[in-house]
């Protein structure tokens, strides 16, 4: 599969493109890709690869290359026929000049949201945040201070289907990625399938430990000495999607639940920001329920 449309090669300037590939491992993959790019007039500027097992495993490749504008016409179709199909590749191509459009969902906690907005405003996030939506009105002033639209979509157990339908209408065609910055709602399987976009969530524990609600209280009850945060792709199974980024901080028996939450908030904001950055730089390849992050 390949990314097309606005992300295809072309334009008036030299394009820097990102190519991501996963396929059954066998000899000749890199040689075939490199030969095709050379013959197309491309110049490879960065390349990373990984194999789960050279004997029958899965091969992963991320390449960045420049391509002159005159070489862009028909590039994706030719690559698909000449290289991708013979090697049974899953692949995508992204023009780095097109920043990924990101929508953020949030509830009342502001720390992860504001970290993303701060990095976005300082051009430290390789993405374009296009909107923020929340099931509470609390953060409207903060978001509008960044000149971004804020959409309040209340959710109750009785109105959840209607709220999800409104969210789908809001997000459809507006973004390439959805980020849950402590959005304290479980999204239905129907919503996930109909949205059809990657969704990144931040969970305030070092998964798979303490999934679900109140992980800091669970951590206190178990007397753990490390707490952490996990950014992962959302799947229908709660807090069980492929993990992108994690980190931890040391804690003590003297720390109560509120202290754990305060310490953990620092980890949450940085872990989520790193995960979003990795995704937007096309550094993450999903493999079953895991990820390869270059």
Secondary structure, DSSP 8 states (H G I E B T S, - for coil): ----GGGSS-SSS-EEEEEEEEEE--TTHHHHHHHHHHHHT-EEEEEEEEES-TTT-EEEEEEEEEE-GGG-TTHHHHHIIIIITTTT-EEEEEETTS-EEEEEEE-S--HHHHHHHHHHHTT-SSEEEEEEEESSSTTHHHHHTTT-EEEE----TTTHHHHHHHHHHHHTTT-SEEEESS--S---HHHHHHH-SEEEEEESS-TTTT-SS-HHHHHHHHT-SEEEEEEEE--SSTT-S-EEEEEEEE--TT--HHHHHHHHHHHHHHHHHHHHHHHHTT-EEEETTEEEE-
